[in-house]
């Protein structure tokens, strides 16, 4: 499952630097999570780091991008390969 940032976001800027996949960027009004890059920190951490640091708890699972742990692991591996490719 990818995560998403809801409109309760206060743009505090703490989530973006915590994302190991650079999946979080500033949108038009609030931060957004790219579901193609979000692995819920699988492969990096035990818990999603953005959720851990969010002061307003506005980062739930995105019901439109449901993935199991194995799928998240495969996405993590693809992202890592893409980062190391010449």
Rosetta blueprint (number, residue, H / E / L):
1 X L
2 X L
3 X E
4 X L
5 X L
6 X L
7 X L
8 X L
9 X L
10 X L
11 X L
12 X L
13 X L
14 X L
15 X L
16 X H
17 X H
18 X H
19 X L
20 X L
21 X L
22 X L
23 X L
24 X E
25 X E
26 X E
27 X L
28 X L
29 X L
30 X L
31 X E
32 X E
33 X E
34 X L
35 X L
36 X L
37 X L
38 X L
39 X L
40 X L
41 X L
42 X L
43 X L
44 X L
45 X L
46 X L
47 X L
48 X L
49 X H
50 X H
51 X H
52 X H
53 X H
54 X L
55 X L
56 X L
57 X L
58 X L
59 X L
60 X L
61 X E
62 X L
63 X L
64 X L
65 X L
66 X L
67 X L
68 X L
69 X H
70 X H
71 X H
72 X H
73 X H
74 X H
75 X H
76 X H
77 X H
78 X H
79 X H
80 X H
81 X H
82 X H
83 X H
84 X H
85 X L
86 X L
